[in-house]
């Protein structure tokens, strides 16, 4: 019977050999700019070859591990992504998204307030509810319609689209990370929220400074910025502590939007701020009037989603959650060392709850059967390459984990960095998002590695694992996929290099501060 041997060729050589599939991803995605679906498919083949030839893993077990990963990728990961994009597409089909966008653009004419409301609040909501580039493309388009410079609008939206990424698409990055690393989901959620909270509080202020390049221009909107941060951070902390990851960013961003909108009305800036040289006489004043009822209808899919997630939460309605949770299938795919049965919940899973909300919300908005079927086809077409990418990258990650390759890399990292590793952990997460464009994919790639390395150095495994998803939010702002979305949405094809050079400075600062925060808290916990 085959047994896992973490270091068949000694610690150093084994780690180098185990790194080959990841090295291929760094080269093919980061240097050669291969499409992700092609690069990840080859990475899976490379991982299978290294596991079978280098770690002597039986081919049957290697294929079973890959199949286990493929099933996990489809359910729940791709099901959540499909449902989230379907929800967004149905709101486009019914015209509801135009009402939401119009309302967002009509709150204030002060450029600083517009950025806090649209790039920070609304962008965060789109990332939390849908992800997949919507949080960059749509807020950027709204800002440009308000006469923002396209390059500047892209930079602001990329910077804002960071902290919500960890809980994007209704918490799927953290849910996936908990499964991959085998850590407690509630504890992981709270740790990730704690790591990101300082950035939630500071980023609204940073957005205004980046836009105005003057600390003095905070005057008049510092209260608005504080409201934007606090009204995001407090709900995020409470929900992360008591309910789980699904509504963390949804509730935070919604509360932030509402807080900014209310504060802008009761305490507007004494003097409106506009870009230098802006022609105020020719400036369009946005007027958009919809009733409360019309806005409720426009937001209906997301309102239903919130009701369903709260109603099925075990801490709030345990009896209902138990009934829904019992509707599941359990089977075993991987039969080697470390293998466990797969459990697929059919109702009590974010993807199903999102889809139910989308269908009911779409019906409220007047969607027809034809609208639903064409939207399903459109969404499936949009996600073909994404599906191949996610399936192959999760399959590769499980092959590396089951074979012992992840352990080999973890031990080598622990020996090389020692107690300094917590500073490095967020950087690894950021690299994963930079390569793949996805916090979820970064967690799949490096989640188990982070936990194993933490164990090797005697650090808190859940805290260090959480640092991967927190660090991945930094990588999102320099991900080629995110920058490409920003450029295509603003007609700036060819400006990708300029945007990257601007964002890399912010990314480095963000990641280093996060690394020090992770290190400090980990050291404090160990001391206590």
Number of C-alpha atoms within 10 A of each C-alpha: 5 11 12 17 15 21 21 15 15 11 16 16 15 21 23 15 19 26 19 15 22 20 14 17 23 19 14 20 20 16 10 11 14 14 14 22 20 15 22 28 18 19 24 24 16 17 28 24 17 22 25 19 12 17 24 17 24 16 14 13 21 26 18 21 27 29 21 22 26 21 18 23 24 18 17 20 24 21 18 25 27 22 25 27 27 24 27 22 22 26 24 14 18 18 15 23 19 14 19 18 17 17 16 20 22 16 20 20 17 17 20 28 26 23 26 29 30 25 29 33 33 24 31 36 29 29 29 30 32 26 25 22 21 22 32 31 24 23 31 32 19 19 23 18 14 18 15 19 14 19 19 16 23 29 23 25 26 28 25 28 27 29 29 32 29 34 31 33 32 31 25 25 25 30 24 23 29 24 16 23 21 14 18 13 18 17 17 27 30 25 22 26 27 22 22 26 18 16 19 26 20 15 21 27 23 19 22 23 16 15 17 18 12 11 12 9 15 18 12 17 25 16 18 27 28 19 24 32 29 21 23 30 26 18 21 28 22 15 20 24 19 14 20 23 28 28 25 29 33 30 22 28 31 20 24 30 26 17 22 26 24 15 19 20 11 8 13 18 20 9 10 14 16 15 15 7 6 11 10 10 6 7 11 12 12 15 11 13 12 11 8 9 9 15 16 17 20 23 19 23 27 21 15 20 24 20 13 18 20 16 15 23 20 16 13 13 12 13 13 14 17 14 12 16 17 13 12 12 11 9 10 12 18 23 13 20 13 10 14 13 13 15 13 18 18 18 18 21 19 27 24 19 22 30 22 19 24 28 19 16 25 25 18 15 22 13 18 11 10 9 15 19 11 14 20 19 11 14 21 16 11 13 16 11 15 17 21 19 22 27 26 25 29 31 33 30 29 29 29 29 21 22 31 22 29 26 27 30 25 25 23 21 22 20 15 11 14 17 17 14 22 30 23 22 29 32 24 25 30 30 23 31 30 26 25 29 25 28 32 29 28 28 35 30 29 26 31 28 29 33 25 25 29 26 17 19 20 13 22 17 22 24 26 30 33 33 34 35 36 35 35 34 32 35 33 30 30 29 25 22 21 27 27 19 24 32 22 15 21 19 12 16 13 11 15 19 11 10 22 17 11 12 21 16 11 15 22 16 12 19 25 17 15 26 23 16 19 28 22 13 16 20 15 10 11 10 7 6
